Amino acid sequence: MIPVRQDGKTVGDFVAGARTAYGAVVVRTAAETAKGAAGSATGILGVACDRQQPGATPGFYEQYDLMDIQIDGIAMFWLLGGLTIQSGNYFKVGTLGAGTENLGIIIPEPSTPNARTVASIGRVVGGATYGDVGNAGYDQVLVANAAIGDTTLTLDAGKMTALGLVAGDYIAIGDTDSAEINIVESVTSTTITVQNPLTAAFTTAATATVYKLTQVKGVFI
């Protein structure tokens, strides 16, 4: 990933209320506490910046870690896999799973991407590399269940090719009941090994899906 902060102001007065990915849109959840935003979130604070001195979990703030939050200007956001977006489009906080998971991912405004709505939190300003991004194939269903504590996700070879994952990529895993963000540690032709043990079970019966997250350059509005 490239650094989240591109310009703008940051604040360091909040601690993480839960594990929060670098690049996640965050909201206030209690006094001096913030975590990733869910789809219906209001009161957006900003986006969680990556930090120069990694913490206990690379790529994430853990609960009670002091967070560096960018509150305005241009930053890098995580676009949900399976979607595309382009320069000039407006975006809002997206949702997966039960809809209450604090992921902090973004999706384009669904009806008219170039039209701002009350839910819009930003607008894409990147060029070809970080503006016109995403891929309809970046969401692929699992072919085997994954249990709490597992670090391996299983897909077939065609799905793995469509995702195009490499070590260090951020992914979201979600089904109709749960969702979380993780980082790819390694891949084979049919498996993904993730950095962090899963905190929820994901089943094929609930259409468990892996979403490759793509960085998008956007400006807060």
C-alpha positions as CSV (number, residue, x, y, z in Angstrom):
1,M,0.0,0.0,0.0
2,I,1.1,3.6,-0.5
3,P,0.9,6.0,2.5
4,V,-2.7,6.9,3.4
5,R,-2.0,10.6,4.0
6,Q,-1.4,12.6,0.9
7,D,-1.9,16.0,2.4
8,G,-4.2,17.6,5.0
9,K,-4.3,17.7,8.8
10,T,-4.1,14.9,11.3
11,V,-5.1,14.5,14.9
12,G,-3.7,12.1,17.5
13,D,-6.2,12.4,20.3
14,F,-8.2,9.2,19.7
15,V,-7.5,5.6,20.6
16,A,-8.7,2.6,18.6
17,G,-12.0,1.1,19.9
18,A,-11.3,-2.1,18.0
19,R,-8.8,-3.5,15.5
20,T,-8.8,-0.9,12.6
21,A,-7.1,-1.2,9.3
22,Y,-4.8,1.5,8.0
23,G,-6.8,3.4,5.4
24,A,-10.2,2.7,7.1
25,V,-12.7,5.5,7.4
26,V,-13.2,6.0,11.1
27,V,-16.0,7.4,13.3
28,R,-16.1,8.5,17.0
29,T,-17.5,5.7,19.1
30,A,-16.9,7.1,22.6
31,A,-15.0,9.8,24.3
32,E,-11.5,10.0,22.6
33,T,-12.2,6.6,20.9
34,A,-12.6,5.8,17.2
35,K,-12.9,2.8,15.0
36,G,-13.9,1.8,11.4
37,A,-17.1,3.1,10.1
38,A,-20.1,0.9,9.2
39,G,-22.4,1.6,6.3
40,S,-24.9,3.7,8.1
41,A,-22.2,5.7,10.0
42,T,-22.6,9.4,10.7
43,G,-20.1,11.8,12.2
44,I,-17.1,10.7,10.2
45,L,-13.8,11.8,11.8
46,G,-11.5,10.9,8.9
47,V,-9.3,8.1,7.8
48,A,-6.8,6.0,9.8
49,C,-3.2,6.7,8.7
50,D,-0.5,4.2,8.5
51,R,2.2,4.9,11.1
52,Q,6.0,4.9,10.8
53,Q,6.5,2.7,13.8
54,P,4.4,-0.5,13.3
55,G,2.4,-1.8,16.3
56,A,1.7,-5.3,17.4
57,T,-0.3,-6.2,14.3
58,P,1.2,-4.9,11.0
59,G,-1.2,-2.8,8.9
60,F,-3.7,-2.3,11.8
61,Y,-4.3,-0.4,15.0
62,E,-5.3,-2.7,17.8
63,Q,-7.8,-1.7,20.5
64,Y,-6.4,1.1,22.7
65,D,-3.6,2.0,20.3
66,L,-3.3,5.7,19.8
67,M,-4.5,6.5,16.3
68,D,-3.2,9.0,13.7
69,I,-6.4,10.2,11.9
70,Q,-6.4,12.4,8.8
71,I,-9.4,14.7,9.0
72,D,-9.3,16.7,5.7
73,G,-7.6,17.0,2.4
74,I,-6.5,14.2,0.1
75,A,-6.0,10.7,1.4
76,M,-6.0,7.0,0.2
77,F,-9.2,5.0,0.8
78,W,-10.1,1.3,0.4
79,L,-12.5,0.5,-2.4
80,L,-14.6,-2.7,-1.9
81,G,-13.7,-5.4,-4.3
82,G,-16.0,-6.2,-7.2
83,L,-16.7,-2.5,-7.9
84,T,-15.2,0.1,-10.1
85,I,-14.8,3.8,-9.6
86,Q,-13.3,6.7,-11.6
87,S,-12.0,10.3,-11.1
88,G,-14.8,12.7,-10.3
89,N,-17.1,10.0,-8.7
90,Y,-18.4,10.6,-5.2
91,F,-18.2,7.8,-2.7
92,K,-19.7,6.8,0.7
93,V,-19.0,4.2,3.4
94,G,-19.8,0.7,2.3
95,T,-21.0,-2.3,4.2
96,L,-20.6,-6.1,4.3
97,G,-21.9,-8.9,6.5
98,A,-24.6,-8.0,8.9
99,G,-24.1,-4.4,8.1
100,T,-22.8,-3.4,11.5
101,E,-19.1,-4.4,11.1
102,N,-16.7,-1.5,11.5
103,L,-14.7,-2.0,8.3
104,G,-14.3,1.6,7.0
105,I,-14.4,0.7,3.3
106,I,-15.8,2.8,0.6
107,I,-18.2,2.3,-2.4
108,P,-19.2,4.7,-5.2
109,E,-22.5,6.4,-5.0
110,P,-24.6,3.7,-6.6
111,S,-27.3,5.6,-8.5
112,T,-25.4,8.4,-10.1
113,P,-21.7,8.3,-9.2
114,N,-21.0,11.8,-10.3
115,A,-23.8,13.2,-8.1
116,R,-23.2,14.1,-4.5
117,T,-25.7,12.8,-1.9
118,V,-26.1,13.3,1.8
119,A,-24.2,10.1,2.3
120,S,-21.2,11.1,0.3
121,I,-18.0,11.5,2.3
122,G,-15.5,12.2,-0.6
123,R,-14.8,12.5,-4.3
124,V,-12.2,10.6,-6.3
125,V,-9.3,12.8,-7.5
126,G,-6.7,10.3,-8.5
127,G,-5.5,9.7,-12.1
128,A,-5.3,6.4,-14.0
129,T,-3.3,4.6,-11.2
130,Y,-5.4,5.6,-8.1
131,G,-8.5,7.2,-9.7
132,D,-9.9,4.9,-12.4
133,V,-9.6,1.7,-10.4
134,G,-11.4,-1.5,-9.3
135,N,-12.4,-4.6,-11.1
136,A,-15.6,-6.6,-11.3
137,G,-13.7,-9.8,-10.7
138,Y,-12.3,-8.7,-7.4
139,D,-15.0,-10.5,-5.4
140,Q,-14.9,-14.3,-5.4
141,V,-16.7,-16.9,-3.3
142,L,-15.0,-19.5,-1.1
143,V,-15.3,-23.2,-2.1
144,A,-14.7,-24.4,1.5
145,N,-15.8,-23.2,4.9
146,A,-13.4,-21.2,7.1
147,A,-13.6,-21.5,10.9
148,I,-12.8,-19.0,13.7
149,G,-9.0,-19.0,14.1
150,D,-8.2,-20.3,10.6
151,T,-5.6,-18.5,8.5
152,T,-6.3,-20.2,5.2
153,L,-9.1,-19.5,2.7
154,T,-9.8,-21.9,-0.1
155,L,-11.0,-20.9,-3.6
156,D,-10.6,-22.6,-7.0
157,A,-7.8,-21.7,-9.4
158,G,-10.0,-19.6,-11.7
159,K,-11.2,-17.5,-8.8
160,M,-7.7,-17.0,-7.5
161,T,-6.6,-15.8,-11.0
162,A,-9.5,-13.3,-11.1
163,L,-8.5,-11.9,-7.7
164,G,-4.8,-11.5,-8.7
165,L,-3.7,-11.3,-5.1
166,V,-0.1,-11.0,-3.9
167,A,1.4,-10.8,-0.4
168,G,0.6,-7.6,1.4
169,D,-2.7,-7.0,-0.3
170,Y,-5.6,-6.0,1.9
171,I,-8.8,-8.1,1.6
172,A,-12.2,-8.2,3.1
173,I,-13.9,-11.5,3.9
174,G,-17.7,-11.4,4.3
175,D,-20.8,-13.5,4.2
176,T,-24.4,-12.8,5.2
177,D,-23.5,-12.9,8.9
178,S,-20.0,-11.4,9.4
179,A,-17.2,-9.5,7.8
180,E,-13.6,-8.5,8.6
181,I,-10.5,-7.1,7.0
182,N,-7.2,-9.0,6.7
183,I,-3.9,-8.9,4.9
184,V,-2.6,-11.5,2.5
185,E,0.5,-13.3,3.7
186,S,0.9,-15.7,0.8
187,V,-1.1,-17.4,-2.0
188,T,-1.1,-20.6,-3.9
189,S,-3.1,-21.5,-7.0
190,T,-6.1,-22.4,-4.7
191,T,-5.5,-20.9,-1.2
192,I,-4.9,-17.6,0.5
193,T,-3.0,-17.5,3.8
194,V,-3.9,-14.4,5.8
195,Q,-1.9,-12.6,8.4
196,N,-4.4,-12.6,11.2
197,P,-6.5,-15.6,12.4
198,L,-10.1,-15.1,11.5
199,T,-12.4,-13.7,14.2
200,A,-15.6,-15.1,12.7
201,A,-16.6,-18.3,10.8
202,F,-17.3,-17.9,7.1
203,T,-19.4,-20.5,5.3
204,T,-20.2,-21.4,1.7
205,A,-23.9,-21.7,2.7
206,A,-23.8,-18.0,3.6
207,T,-22.0,-17.1,0.4
208,A,-18.7,-16.3,2.0
209,T,-16.7,-14.1,-0.4
210,V,-13.2,-12.7,-0.6
211,Y,-13.0,-9.1,-1.8
212,K,-9.7,-7.6,-2.9
213,L,-9.5,-4.0,-1.7
214,T,-8.0,-1.3,-4.0
215,Q,-6.5,2.0,-2.9
216,V,-8.3,5.1,-4.3
217,K,-7.1,8.7,-4.0
218,G,-9.9,10.9,-2.8
219,V,-10.6,14.2,-1.2
220,F,-12.9,14.7,1.8
221,I,-16.0,16.8,1.2
